[in-house]
Amino acid sequence: MSKRVKSKDLGMALSKVITKLAVKGNKEAAKVARKAVVTTWTNIITQTPIDTTAARGSWLIGGSVSSQLKSSGGKKGRSYVEKMVPQDVFGIKLFLFNNQPYINMLEFGGYSTGPKTTGGYSKQAPNGMVRVNLAKFPSLVRKLERRR
């Protein structure tokens, strides 16, 4: 069973997992780290609720978070993430971000009740998409390490 990590502590927990892999300092560790990042980010994107596809199409990957970037529209998935994440993820800063003004409401709730929501939460992702996937990251890394 995976350990429950509070959302405010996720960054530190993920950093510890990646640092532990980086210390091993080999190509296999880099492959594991990249695969875990690609899988996690792909899951975040593909689990983003769809109404107009604007939220899912607005996930961007880059070295900095820019408010200038706009949605490319359409659905994004694994091929986009694999194209954007470098082979060696150690020692770089890379961000997955979304500029839609309502992305926090999709993640944490806050919509009024209606046909697409229950209690202010999207029926497609009532527990969010970022938190649930980031919480799985450490156990995903361990699982991928065991497969090597």
Secondary structure by P-SEA (a helix, b strand, c coil): cbbbbcccaaaaaaaaaaaaaaaaccaaaaaaaaaaaaaaaaaaaaaccccccccccccccccccccccccccccccaaaaaaccccccccbbbbbcccccccccccccccccccccccccccccccccaaaaaaaaaaaaaaaaaac
